[in-house]
Amino acid sequence: MKTILVPTDFSGPAKNAASYAINLAQNIKAGLILCHAIKIPSETPMAAQVAWPLEDYTSLKADADKELEQLSVTLQQESPYAKAASGHNVITTYCDVGEVVDVVTGKIDEEKSVMVVMGMSGAGAMSRFFLGSNTQDMIGDAAFPVLLIPSQAKYHPVTKIAFATDLNSSDIEMIHSVASLARYFNAELLIAHVTDEKYETGDEKQQVEAFLNEVTCKANYPKIYYRHIKGTGIMRGLDWLSEHGVIDMLVMVHRKVNPLERLFGISYTKKLSHHIEIPLLVLPEGLPPLHF
């Protein structure tokens, strides 16, 4: 059975993401792996040179395993899918020592999970999932799809998915992958060409037609639509799409920024993740073809 991996720090937003994930898993017929990373309780340079007492690890591991099991039981109570199929290990748990991104990446490589689903923010300054930390690290470092769930977002059937694009040819394969996800819901897939209002080229129409022709041939999905969205800046266009596009999920490709963009801190995906109120599916640049 294919799997979805759900990192959790047991905070409210993380539990909300797990609840969303089990409903998503039911629709795409996947299992769920609840994953917790135990962080070494020292950030000093000497930490790597000091033996970590075995009893400390044993205690932390026991506590984490207990919370993972409690979360698993809660999800089984919430979801008929998980409860009915509990004997088939629809929900499993995993706990290891390390940074969240490292633990998640290692488990993803082992299980070949189709995506990670995680909360976008945590409950307070001590949360391990607050923006600027693990969520942002996951966006920047992940080599797999990451679905970010805002703390207030509740699951409901997906009827419309928007894929934000700048008509980069590499997006065509990504759209094909997202179409495989849309099929489970018979959802509309909106190709949203988001540009600055200054964007004007003489061959714009031909570029759009060529892009959409390739998408149609590659994806072979009948419910694909196109819309050009102009804003006073790319970020405003993305904000408008997420707030007024009447969509259930926004998909973006996270591209590695060039040195100039890095200098000015530009990352549309990371900026949008700070305030978006709908699930955001982040696909890393160069992701191989994927069938959800």
Backbone hydrogen bonds in HBPLUS format (Angstrom, degrees):
<---DONOR---> <-ACCEPTOR-->    atom                        ^
c    i                          cat <-CA-CA->   ^        H-A-AA   ^      H-
h    n   atom  resd res      DA  || num        DHA   H-A  angle D-A-AA Bond
n    s   type  num  typ     dist DA aas  dist angle  dist       angle   num
A0031-GLY N   A0002-LYS O   2.76 MM  29  6.16 164.9  1.78 153.1 155.6     1
A0114-VAL N   A0003-THR O   2.90 MM 111  6.14 148.1  2.01 166.2 173.0     2
A0004-ILE N   A0031-GLY O   2.83 MM  27  6.18 148.2  1.93 147.3 154.8     3
A0033-ILE N   A0004-ILE O   2.86 MM  29  6.17 156.3  1.92 161.0 162.1     4
A0005-LEU N   A0115-MET O   3.04 MM 110  6.41 167.2  2.06 161.3 161.5     5
A0117-VAL N   A0005-LEU O   2.94 MM 112  6.32 155.6  2.00 154.9 161.6     6
A0006-VAL N   A0033-ILE O   2.76 MM  27  5.95 172.7  1.77 164.6 163.5     7
A0035-CYS N   A0006-VAL O   2.88 MM  29  5.79 172.1  1.89 142.3 142.0     8
A0008-THR N   A0035-CYS O   2.78 MM  27  6.02 145.1  1.90 169.7 171.1     9
A0015-LYS N   A0011-SER O   2.95 MM   4  6.20 155.7  2.01 153.7 160.5    10
A0016-ASN N   A0012-GLY O   2.90 MM   4  6.15 151.5  1.98 151.1 159.9    11
A0017-ALA N   A0013-PRO O   2.98 MM   4  6.22 149.5  2.08 140.7 148.3    12
A0018-ALA N   A0014-ALA O   3.03 MM   4  6.33 148.3  2.13 141.3 149.8    13
A0019-SER N   A0015-LYS O   2.96 MM   4  6.24 151.9  2.04 145.7 153.0    14
A0020-TYR N   A0016-ASN O   2.98 MM   4  6.28 154.0  2.05 145.8 152.8    15
A0021-ALA N   A0017-ALA O   2.85 MM   4  6.05 154.0  1.92 144.1 152.1    16
A0022-ILE N   A0018-ALA O   3.01 MM   4  6.29 151.7  2.09 149.8 155.0    17
A0024-LEU N   A0020-TYR O   2.98 MM   4  6.28 154.3  2.05 149.6 157.7    18
A0025-ALA N   A0021-ALA O   2.74 MM   4  5.92 156.8  1.79 149.5 156.5    19
A0026-GLN N   A0022-ILE O   3.10 MM   4  6.25 146.4  2.21 135.7 143.3    20
A0027-ASN N   A0023-ASN O   3.34 MM   4  6.66 152.2  2.43 140.9 146.8    21
A0027-ASN N   A0024-LEU O   3.06 MM   3  5.25 117.9  2.46  98.8 113.5    22
A0028-ILE N   A0024-LEU O   3.08 MM   4  6.43 150.7  2.17 153.1 161.3    23
A0029-LYS N   A0025-ALA O   2.80 MM   4  5.55 104.0  2.38 139.7 155.1    24
A0030-ALA N   A0025-ALA O   2.88 MM   5  4.69 161.7  1.91 132.4 138.6    25
A0032-LEU N   A0090-VAL O   2.56 MM  58  5.93 167.4  1.57 170.9 174.0    26
A0092-THR N   A0032-LEU O   2.86 MM  60  6.29 161.3  1.90 162.3 168.0    27
A0034-LEU N   A0092-THR O   2.86 MM  58  6.26 164.6  1.88 159.7 157.1    28
A0094-TYR N   A0034-LEU O   2.83 MM  60  6.17 139.2  1.99 165.4 168.8    29
A0036-HIS N   A0094-TYR O   2.97 MM  58  6.45 152.3  2.04 151.3 160.1    30
A0096-ASP N   A0036-HIS O   3.21 MM  60  6.75 153.4  2.29 160.5 168.4    31
A0038-ILE N   A0096-ASP O   2.75 MM  58  5.93 170.6  1.75 153.7 157.1    32
A0098-GLY N   A0038-ILE O   2.87 MM  60  5.92 159.3  1.91 142.7 146.2    33
A0042-SER N   A0040-ILE O   2.69 MM   2  5.63 144.2  1.81 102.1  95.1    34
A0047-ALA N   A0044-THR O   2.97 MM   3  5.40 166.7  1.98 118.3 122.5    35
A0049-GLN N   A0046-MET O   2.87 MM   3  5.27 143.6  2.00 110.4 122.0    36
A0050-VAL N   A0047-ALA O   3.25 MM   3  5.32 161.8  2.28 104.4 109.9    37
A0056-ASP N   A0053-PRO O   3.06 MM   3  5.40 129.6  2.33 104.0 116.7    38
A0057-TYR N   A0053-PRO O   3.36 MM   4  6.80 158.8  2.41 152.3 156.7    39
A0058-THR N   A0054-LEU O   2.89 MM   4  6.12 165.9  1.91 154.8 159.4    40
A0059-SER N   A0055-GLU O   2.97 MM   4  6.05 156.4  2.03 142.0 147.5    41
A0060-LEU N   A0056-ASP O   2.99 MM   4  6.20 168.8  2.00 152.9 155.9    42
A0061-LYS N   A0057-TYR O   2.78 MM   4  5.88 163.1  1.80 156.1 161.4    43
A0062-ALA N   A0058-THR O   2.96 MM   4  6.06 156.3  2.02 141.5 148.0    44
A0063-ASP N   A0059-SER O   2.98 MM   4  6.21 160.8  2.01 150.8 155.8    45
A0064-ALA N   A0060-LEU O   2.88 MM   4  6.08 162.3  1.92 150.0 155.2    46
A0065-ASP N   A0061-LYS O   2.86 MM   4  6.00 164.4  1.89 151.8 156.2    47
A0066-LYS N   A0062-ALA O   3.03 MM   4  6.17 151.9  2.12 141.8 149.4    48
A0067-GLU N   A0063-ASP O   3.01 MM   4  6.32 158.3  2.06 148.9 154.3    49
A0068-LEU N   A0064-ALA O   2.84 MM   4  6.07 156.3  1.89 153.0 160.2    50
A0069-GLU N   A0065-ASP O   2.98 MM   4  6.15 154.4  2.04 143.2 149.7    51
A0070-GLN N   A0066-LYS O   2.96 MM   4  6.23 152.8  2.03 145.0 152.8    52
A0071-LEU N   A0067-GLU O   2.90 MM   4  6.12 155.6  1.96 147.1 153.4    53
A0072-SER N   A0068-LEU O   2.93 MM   4  6.15 153.6  2.00 144.2 151.7    54
A0073-VAL N   A0069-GLU O   2.96 MM   4  6.23 157.1  2.01 148.7 153.9    55
A0074-THR N   A0070-GLN O   2.96 MM   4  6.21 158.2  2.01 147.0 153.1    56
A0075-LEU N   A0071-LEU O   2.98 MM   4  6.24 159.1  2.02 151.4 156.1    57
A0076-GLN N   A0072-SER O   3.01 MM   4  6.25 151.4  2.09 145.1 153.3    58
A0077-GLN N   A0073-VAL O   2.96 MM   4  6.25 144.9  2.09 146.0 155.7    59
A0078-GLU N   A0074-THR O   2.98 MM   4  6.26 141.9  2.13 141.9 152.9    60
A0079-SER N   A0075-LEU O   2.86 MM   4  5.91 151.6  1.94 149.6 156.5    61
A0083-LYS N   A0079-SER O   2.98 MM   4  6.18 164.3  2.01 155.2 160.2    62
A0084-ALA N   A0080-PRO O   2.79 MM   4  5.72 166.5  1.81 148.0 152.4    63
A0085-ALA N   A0081-TYR O   3.13 MM   4  6.08 147.3  2.24 138.5 147.0    64
A0086-SER N   A0083-LYS O   3.35 MM   3  5.05 168.4  2.36  99.9 102.4    65
A0088-HIS N   A0085-ALA O   2.76 MM   3  5.37 157.7  1.81 120.2 128.1    66
A0089-ASN N   A0086-SER O   3.14 MM   3  5.36 152.6  2.22 116.0 114.8    67
A0103-VAL N   A0099-GLU O   2.92 MM   4  6.15 168.0  1.93 165.8 169.1    68
A0104-VAL N   A0100-VAL O   2.90 MM   4  6.00 170.5  1.91 159.1 162.2    69
A0105-THR N   A0101-VAL O   2.90 MM   4  5.92 162.5  1.93 144.5 150.1    70
A0106-GLY N   A0102-ASP O   2.98 MM   4  6.10 161.6  2.01 146.8 151.7    71
A0107-LYS N   A0103-VAL O   3.10 MM   4  6.33 158.0  2.15 147.6 153.1    72
A0108-ILE N   A0104-VAL O   2.83 MM   4  6.02 158.1  1.88 154.9 161.8    73
A0109-ASP N   A0105-THR O   2.96 MM   4  6.13 162.6  1.99 150.6 154.6    74
A0110-GLU N   A0106-GLY O   3.13 MM   4  6.33 146.2  2.25 136.4 145.5    75
A0111-GLU N   A0107-LYS O   2.84 MM   4  5.99 166.2  1.86 155.9 158.9    76
A0112-LYS N   A0108-ILE O   2.67 MM   4  5.26 141.6  1.82 146.7 154.7    77
A0116-VAL N   A0145-PRO O   2.96 MM  29  6.31 154.6  2.03 145.8 153.5    78
A0147-LEU N   A0116-VAL O   2.68 MM  31  6.03 170.5  1.69 168.8 169.4    79
A0118-MET N   A0147-LEU O   3.02 MM  29  6.44 157.1  2.07 157.3 163.4    80
A0149-ILE N   A0118-MET O   2.92 MM  31  6.09 163.5  1.94 153.2 157.6    81
A0120-MET N   A0149-ILE O   3.05 MM  29  5.53 146.7  2.16 138.1 132.7    82
A0127-SER N   A0124-GLY O   3.12 MM   3  5.61 159.7  2.16 113.0 119.4    83
A0133-SER N   A0130-PHE O   3.16 MM   3  6.01 140.5  2.32 142.0 146.8    84
A0137-ASP N   A0133-SER O   2.87 MM   4  6.03 156.6  1.92 156.1 164.0    85
A0138-MET N   A0134-ASN O   2.84 MM   4  5.94 153.5  1.91 145.4 152.4    86
A0139-ILE N   A0135-THR O   3.04 MM   4  6.34 155.6  2.10 147.2 153.4    87
A0140-GLY N   A0136-GLN O   3.02 MM   4  6.22 159.6  2.06 146.4 151.7    88
A0141-ASP N   A0137-ASP O   2.86 MM   4  5.90 151.8  1.94 151.7 158.5    89
A0142-ALA N   A0138-MET O   3.00 MM   4  5.31 155.0  2.06 139.5 143.6    90
A0146-VAL N   A0282-VAL O   2.99 MM 136  5.18 160.9  2.03 146.5 152.7    91
A0282-VAL N   A0146-VAL O   2.76 MM 136  5.18 175.2  1.77 153.4 152.8    92
A0148-LEU N   A0280-LEU O   2.82 MM 132  5.11 173.6  1.82 146.3 144.9    93
A0280-LEU N   A0148-LEU O   2.97 MM 132  5.11 159.8  2.01 145.1 150.9    94
A0153-ALA N   A0150-PRO O   3.06 MM   3  5.29 157.0  2.11 110.4 117.6    95
A0188-GLU N   A0159-THR O   2.88 MM  29  6.15 159.7  1.92 144.9 138.2    96
A0248-ASP N   A0160-LYS O   2.87 MM  88  5.59 169.3  1.88 154.7 158.3    97
A0161-ILE N   A0188-GLU O   2.83 MM  27  6.15 168.2  1.85 161.6 163.3    98
A0190-LEU N   A0161-ILE O   2.75 MM  29  6.09 160.3  1.79 160.8 165.8    99
A0162-ALA N   A0249-MET O   2.98 MM  87  6.39 167.0  1.99 165.1 167.7   100
A0251-VAL N   A0162-ALA O   2.73 MM  89  6.04 156.2  1.79 165.4 171.5   101
A0163-PHE N   A0190-LEU O   2.79 MM  27  6.07 167.3  1.80 169.4 170.5   102
A0192-ALA N   A0163-PHE O   2.92 MM  29  5.76 155.3  1.98 136.7 144.1   103
A0164-ALA N   A0251-VAL O   2.99 MM  87  6.20 158.6  2.03 170.1 169.6   104
A0165-THR N   A0192-ALA O   2.90 MM  27  6.05 160.8  1.94 153.7 154.0   105
A0194-VAL N   A0165-THR O   3.31 MM  29  6.33 138.8  2.49 149.5 161.0   106
A0171-ASP N   A0168-ASN O   2.89 MM   3  5.58 160.4  1.93 122.8 129.1   107
A0172-ILE N   A0169-SER O   3.22 MM   3  5.72 158.0  2.27 111.6 117.4   108
A0175-ILE N   A0171-ASP O   2.79 MM   4  6.08 155.9  1.85 158.0 164.1   109
A0176-HIS N   A0172-ILE O   3.10 MM   4  6.36 151.3  2.18 142.9 150.5   110
A0177-SER N   A0173-GLU O   3.11 MM   4  6.48 148.3  2.22 141.4 149.2   111
A0177-SER N   A0174-MET O   3.04 MM   3  5.07 116.1  2.47  94.3 109.5   112
A0178-VAL N   A0174-MET O   2.93 MM   4  6.32 157.6  1.98 152.4 158.5   113
A0179-ALA N   A0175-ILE O   2.85 MM   4  6.05 146.4  1.96 147.1 156.5   114
A0180-SER N   A0177-SER O   3.09 MM   3  5.34 130.6  2.35  99.3 111.8   115
A0181-LEU N   A0178-VAL O   2.97 MM   3  5.09 131.3  2.22  98.6 112.0   116
A0182-ALA N   A0178-VAL O   2.93 MM   4  6.31 157.6  1.98 152.2 158.7   117
A0183-ARG N   A0179-ALA O   3.04 MM   4  6.20 144.4  2.17 145.5 153.1   118
A0184-TYR N   A0181-LEU O   3.22 MM   3  5.80 140.3  2.39 112.1 120.4   119
A0185-PHE N   A0182-ALA O   3.03 MM   3  5.52 141.2  2.18 111.2 121.5   120
A0186-ASN N   A0182-ALA O   2.95 MM   4  5.90 116.0  2.37 141.8 159.1   121
A0187-ALA N   A0182-ALA O   3.10 MM   5  5.10 163.3  2.13 142.1 141.6   122
A0186-ASN N   A0183-ARG O   3.21 MM   3  4.79 146.1  2.33  91.8 101.7   123
A0189-LEU N   A0223-LYS O   2.84 MM  34  6.11 165.5  1.86 166.8 167.1   124
A0225-TYR N   A0189-LEU O   2.92 MM  36  6.24 159.2  1.96 148.4 152.5   125
A0191-ILE N   A0225-TYR O   2.64 MM  34  5.90 175.9  1.64 154.8 156.3   126
A0227-ARG N   A0191-ILE O   2.97 MM  36  6.27 152.5  2.04 162.4 157.1   127
A0193-HIS N   A0227-ARG O   2.85 MM  34  6.15 156.4  1.90 158.1 164.5   128
A0229-ILE N   A0193-HIS O   2.83 MM  36  5.88 164.1  1.85 140.4 145.9   129
A0195-THR N   A0229-ILE O   2.94 MM  34  6.33 161.7  1.97 160.5 165.1   130
A0231-GLY N   A0195-THR O   3.10 MM  36  6.55 145.9  2.22 152.6 162.7   131
A0199-TYR N   A0196-ASP O   2.87 MM   3  5.44 165.4  1.89 122.0 126.5   132
A0197-GLU N   A0231-GLY O   2.72 MM  34  5.19 134.5  1.92 163.9 157.3   133
A0204-GLU N   A0201-THR O   3.27 MM   3  5.21 161.2  2.31 110.9 109.7   134
A0207-GLN N   A0203-ASP O   2.98 MM   4  6.21 153.9  2.05 152.3 160.3   135
A0208-VAL N   A0204-GLU O   2.96 MM   4  6.23 160.2  2.00 156.4 160.8   136
A0209-GLU N   A0205-LYS O   2.96 MM   4  6.19 165.3  1.98 152.0 156.1   137
A0210-ALA N   A0206-GLN O   2.93 MM   4  6.05 161.1  1.97 146.8 151.9   138
A0211-PHE N   A0207-GLN O   3.01 MM   4  6.15 157.9  2.06 144.8 151.1   139
A0212-LEU N   A0208-VAL O   2.89 MM   4  6.10 170.1  1.90 158.3 160.4   140
A0213-ASN N   A0209-GLU O   2.93 MM   4  6.02 151.1  2.01 145.1 153.0   141
A0214-GLU N   A0210-ALA O   3.16 MM   4  6.38 156.5  2.22 143.4 148.8   142
A0215-VAL N   A0211-PHE O   2.96 MM   4  6.27 154.3  2.03 147.6 155.7   143
A0216-THR N   A0212-LEU O   2.89 MM   4  6.05 165.0  1.91 150.0 153.2   144
A0217-CYS N   A0213-ASN O   3.07 MM   4  6.26 160.1  2.11 145.8 150.8   145
A0218-LYS N   A0214-GLU O   2.92 MM   4  6.01 155.6  1.98 146.9 153.9   146
A0219-ALA N   A0215-VAL O   2.78 MM   4  5.74 172.2  1.78 160.5 162.8   147
A0220-ASN N   A0216-THR O   3.16 MM   4  5.60 153.6  2.24 130.5 138.5   148
A0237-GLY N   A0233-GLY O   3.18 MM   4  6.49 153.4  2.25 148.7 156.4   149
A0238-LEU N   A0234-ILE O   2.94 MM   4  6.28 154.6  2.01 154.4 161.2   150
A0239-ASP N   A0235-MET O   2.91 MM   4  6.15 156.7  1.97 147.9 154.8   151
A0240-TRP N   A0236-ARG O   2.89 MM   4  6.09 159.9  1.93 146.6 151.8   152
A0241-LEU N   A0237-GLY O   3.01 MM   4  6.23 158.1  2.06 144.4 150.3   153
A0242-SER N   A0238-LEU O   2.98 MM   4  6.23 162.6  2.01 152.0 155.8   154
A0243-GLU N   A0239-ASP O   2.94 MM   4  6.05 146.4  2.06 148.4 157.7   155
A0244-HIS N   A0240-TRP O   2.74 MM   4  5.58 158.0  1.79 153.3 158.2   156
A0245-GLY N   A0241-LEU O   2.97 MM   4  4.66 134.7  2.18 125.8 129.6   157
A0250-LEU N   A0279-PRO O   3.05 MM  29  6.47 165.8  2.07 160.2 163.2   158
A0281-LEU N   A0250-LEU O   2.77 MM  31  6.10 158.9  1.82 159.0 165.2   159
A0252-MET N   A0281-LEU O   2.97 MM  29  6.38 159.0  2.01 163.5 168.1   160
A0283-LEU N   A0252-MET O   2.90 MM  31  6.22 166.1  1.92 156.9 161.4   161
A0254-HIS N   A0283-LEU O   2.83 MM  29  6.01 154.7  1.90 144.1 152.6   162
A0285-GLU N   A0254-HIS O   3.06 MM  31  5.75 141.9  2.21 157.4 145.9   163
A0262-ARG N   A0258-ASN O   2.91 MM   4  6.13 160.5  1.95 159.9 166.5   164
A0263-LEU N   A0259-PRO O   2.97 MM   4  6.12 146.1  2.09 140.5 149.0   165
A0264-PHE N   A0260-LEU O   3.29 MM   4  6.64 147.4  2.40 143.8 151.0   166
A0266-ILE N   A0261-GLU O   2.95 MM   5  5.15 166.2  1.97 145.0 144.9   167
A0265-GLY N   A0262-ARG O   3.15 MM   3  4.87 155.7  2.21  95.9 103.0   168
A0271-LYS N   A0267-SER O   2.88 MM   4  6.09 166.1  1.90 162.6 167.2   169
A0272-LEU N   A0268-TYR O   2.91 MM   4  5.99 165.0  1.93 149.8 153.9   170
A0273-SER N   A0269-THR O   3.06 MM   4  6.23 148.8  2.16 143.8 152.3   171
A0274-HIS N   A0271-LYS O   3.18 MM   3  5.61 154.9  2.25 108.1 115.5   172
A0275-HIS N   A0272-LEU O   3.17 MM   3  5.96 157.6  2.22 120.5 125.3   173
A0276-ILE N   A0272-LEU O   3.03 MM   4  5.82 142.0  2.17 164.3 176.0   174
A0287-LEU N   A0284-PRO O   3.17 MM   3  5.70 139.2  2.34 144.7 140.0   175
